[in-house]
Amino acid sequence: MTKGRIAAGATAVTIGGDTLTVDHLTLRDGELVAFVGDHDEEARGALVESGLRVGLLALRSTGVTVNVDYIQKEFERLLRQTDESHQKAAEEVERQFRGAFADEDGRLPRTLEKFLGDKGSFRKFVDDLFDDNRRDSAIGRIRTVLAGYFDGDGAIVARMLDPRREDSPLHGFRAEVREQLKDLTDQIVRLEAAREARADERARGTAKGLDFEDAVEARLEVIARGCGDVVEATGRVVGDGIRCRKGDFVQTLNPSWTRGLPVRIAIEAKSGSVGLLKLCRELEAARVNRGAAIAVAVFATGCAPTGCAPFTLHGEHVICEVDVDDPGDRSLDAAVRLARALALAASREQSVELDVAAVHRHLDDARAHLKAVTSMKTKLTSIGTVAGEVSTALEGMRQRVLDCVSGIEVEVAGQDAATGHLDVA
């Protein structure tokens, strides 16, 4: 194969305006000749003209060449100059930082040492300000001022707080408190005397039991009204037993809580002492006679069996002791609410057993609070100076008793939820 070449000297190129004329152009290249020969004779002129055009365009595009090595060297020189500039800047920054923050010679450590060091001006200022031995220091001045207010019997505060001095603000307050406490003590003595007189009169009278039953009935009506129950006095009404009148009161629970089932509580009012064994027999008889789920015994103050006051759960029966002369006594409220919760639990078929331990824990807490109430009442009658505080504590403890009974109601409600019977009590 011969390399293509153009014959020199025989070719004439003429340029006129936008026209390029080539005369006597001869190209010797076997491959290109074969390529042109493969085309029709009519198309060969246009093909050669296109080839000439493409070749000239390629030569024009490659007329400007780039020296890659030169550009690479220039970039390397620029990088070296940049590195040197950065190194000088870093050294200058380090020098400036050392001059400002060096451990010993830096300007900042020297300045801090001058003001905050062991011998600095700030340390000297603080030492002078709080020097105990200097009267003109802050501590000395404060000590002088406080001495005038607190040192000795003649101090300002001592004179103001001494209620024995007529010019003391507490002198008038002391007299006023003394008068009020004396009036309160006299009032408590009169109330106790009247209470004891009423108790003695009732003990001597034949209507003692009837008076107590009337007081218990009045309280039961208030309790039942709050939860939609119905209370009936049945002491003179024969029940299910033959000529049996056991069960002084019957409390029928709100049907909306019992899903329409009749659930009752039999209540016995006792104004005198009764032995525990006899009481249990009477309560069981009252429960059966009145068709009740639970029986409750309500004793007058001091009449409940030993260990049953202020209230307790004995077997399946609830026993309580109530002071009908004390409007703040919550023993009956707690006992009735406990009986209601147990009656609801006993009247339903349960697949889950009631948490007896939890019920007894709440019951023990309630009894402890009620005993604390009794103790506080004793203090209230004997210590006039703390009457207000004791009264407040009594109200809080009475509320905690009802909270404990609410815990028992929650246990019963939780049992209902576990079996798919959820009632709002």
Secondary structure in CASP SS format (residue, H / E / C, confidence):
PFRMAT SS
TARGET T0000
AUTHOR 0000-0000-0000
METHOD secondary structure of the structure
MODEL  1
M C 1.00
T C 1.00
K C 1.00
G C 1.00
R E 1.00
I E 1.00
A C 1.00
A C 1.00
G C 1.00
A C 1.00
T C 1.00
A E 1.00
V E 1.00
T E 1.00
I E 1.00
G E 1.00
G C 1.00
D C 1.00
T E 1.00
L E 1.00
T E 1.00
V E 1.00
D E 1.00
H C 1.00
L C 1.00
T C 1.00
L E 1.00
R E 1.00
D C 1.00
G H 1.00
E H 1.00
L H 1.00
V H 1.00
A H 1.00
F H 1.00
V H 1.00
G H 1.00
D C 1.00
H C 1.00
D C 1.00
E H 1.00
E H 1.00
A H 1.00
R H 1.00
G H 1.00
A H 1.00
L H 1.00
V H 1.00
E H 1.00
S H 1.00
G H 1.00
L H 1.00
R H 1.00
V H 1.00
G H 1.00
L H 1.00
L H 1.00
A H 1.00
L H 1.00
R H 1.00
S H 1.00
T C 1.00
G C 1.00
V C 1.00
T C 1.00
V C 1.00
N C 1.00
V H 1.00
D H 1.00
Y H 1.00
I H 1.00
Q H 1.00
K H 1.00
E H 1.00
F H 1.00
E H 1.00
R H 1.00
L H 1.00
L H 1.00
R H 1.00
Q H 1.00
T H 1.00
D H 1.00
E H 1.00
S H 1.00
H H 1.00
Q H 1.00
K H 1.00
A H 1.00
A H 1.00
E H 1.00
E H 1.00
V H 1.00
E H 1.00
R H 1.00
Q H 1.00
F H 1.00
R H 1.00
G H 1.00
A H 1.00
F H 1.00
A C 1.00
D C 1.00
E C 1.00
D C 1.00
G C 1.00
R H 1.00
L H 1.00
P H 1.00
R H 1.00
T H 1.00
L H 1.00
E H 1.00
K H 1.00
F H 1.00
L H 1.00
G C 1.00
D C 1.00
K C 1.00
G C 1.00
S H 1.00
F H 1.00
R H 1.00
K H 1.00
F H 1.00
V H 1.00
D H 1.00
D H 1.00
L H 1.00
F C 1.00
D C 1.00
D C 1.00
N C 1.00
R C 1.00
R C 1.00
D C 1.00
S C 1.00
A H 1.00
I H 1.00
G H 1.00
R H 1.00
I H 1.00
R H 1.00
T H 1.00
V H 1.00
L H 1.00
A H 1.00
G H 1.00
Y H 1.00
F H 1.00
D C 1.00
G C 1.00
D C 1.00
G C 1.00
A C 1.00
I H 1.00
V H 1.00
A H 1.00
R H 1.00
M H 1.00
L H 1.00
D C 1.00
P C 1.00
R C 1.00
R C 1.00
E C 1.00
D C 1.00
S C 1.00
P H 1.00
L H 1.00
H H 1.00
G H 1.00
F H 1.00
R H 1.00
A H 1.00
E H 1.00
V H 1.00
R H 1.00
E H 1.00
Q H 1.00
L H 1.00
K H 1.00
D H 1.00
L H 1.00
T H 1.00
D H 1.00
Q H 1.00
I H 1.00
V H 1.00
R H 1.00
L H 1.00
E H 1.00
A H 1.00
A H 1.00
R H 1.00
E H 1.00
A H 1.00
R H 1.00
A H 1.00
D H 1.00
E H 1.00
R H 1.00
A H 1.00
R H 1.00
G C 1.00
T C 1.00
A C 1.00
K H 1.00
G H 1.00
L H 1.00
D H 1.00
F H 1.00
E H 1.00
D H 1.00
A H 1.00
V H 1.00
E H 1.00
A H 1.00
R H 1.00
L H 1.00
E H 1.00
V H 1.00
I H 1.00
A H 1.00
R H 1.00
G H 1.00
C H 1.00
G C 1.00
D C 1.00
V E 1.00
V E 1.00
E E 1.00
A E 1.00
T C 1.00
G C 1.00
R C 1.00
V C 1.00
V C 1.00
G C 1.00
D C 1.00
G C 1.00
I C 1.00
R C 1.00
C C 1.00
R C 1.00
K C 1.00
G C 1.00
D C 1.00
F E 1.00
V E 1.00
Q E 1.00
T E 1.00
L C 1.00
N C 1.00
P H 1.00
S H 1.00
W H 1.00
T H 1.00
R C 1.00
G C 1.00
L C 1.00
P C 1.00
V C 1.00
R E 1.00
I E 1.00
A E 1.00
I E 1.00
E E 1.00
A E 1.00
K E 1.00
S C 1.00
G C 1.00
S C 1.00
V C 1.00
G C 1.00
L H 1.00
L H 1.00
K H 1.00
L H 1.00
C H 1.00
R H 1.00
E H 1.00
L H 1.00
E H 1.00
A H 1.00
A H 1.00
R H 1.00
V H 1.00
N H 1.00
R C 1.00
G C 1.00
A C 1.00
A C 1.00
I E 1.00
A E 1.00
V E 1.00
A E 1.00
V E 1.00
F E 1.00
A E 1.00
T C 1.00
G C 1.00
C C 1.00
A C 1.00
P C 1.00
T C 1.00
G C 1.00
C C 1.00
A C 1.00
P C 1.00
F E 1.00
T E 1.00
L E 1.00
H E 1.00
G C 1.00
E C 1.00
H E 1.00
V E 1.00
I E 1.00
C E 1.00
E E 1.00
V E 1.00
D C 1.00
V C 1.00
D C 1.00
D C 1.00
P C 1.00
G C 1.00
D C 1.00
R C 1.00
S H 1.00
L H 1.00
D H 1.00
A H 1.00
A H 1.00
V H 1.00
R H 1.00
L H 1.00
A H 1.00
R H 1.00
A H 1.00
L H 1.00
A H 1.00
L H 1.00
A H 1.00
A H 1.00
S C 1.00
R C 1.00
E C 1.00
Q C 1.00
S C 1.00
V C 1.00
E C 1.00
L C 1.00
D C 1.00
V H 1.00
A H 1.00
A H 1.00
V H 1.00
H H 1.00
R H 1.00
H H 1.00
L H 1.00
D H 1.00
D H 1.00
A H 1.00
R H 1.00
A H 1.00
H H 1.00
L H 1.00
K H 1.00
A H 1.00
V H 1.00
T H 1.00
S H 1.00
M H 1.00
K H 1.00
T H 1.00
K H 1.00
L H 1.00
T H 1.00
S H 1.00
I C 1.00
G H 1.00
T H 1.00
V H 1.00
A H 1.00
G H 1.00
E H 1.00
V H 1.00
S H 1.00
T H 1.00
A H 1.00
L H 1.00
E H 1.00
G H 1.00
M H 1.00
R H 1.00
Q H 1.00
R H 1.00
V H 1.00
L H 1.00
D H 1.00
C H 1.00
V H 1.00
S H 1.00
G H 1.00
I H 1.00
E H 1.00
V H 1.00
E H 1.00
V H 1.00
A H 1.00
G H 1.00
Q H 1.00
D H 1.00
A H 1.00
A H 1.00
T C 1.00
G C 1.00
H C 1.00
L C 1.00
D C 1.00
V C 1.00
A C 1.00
END
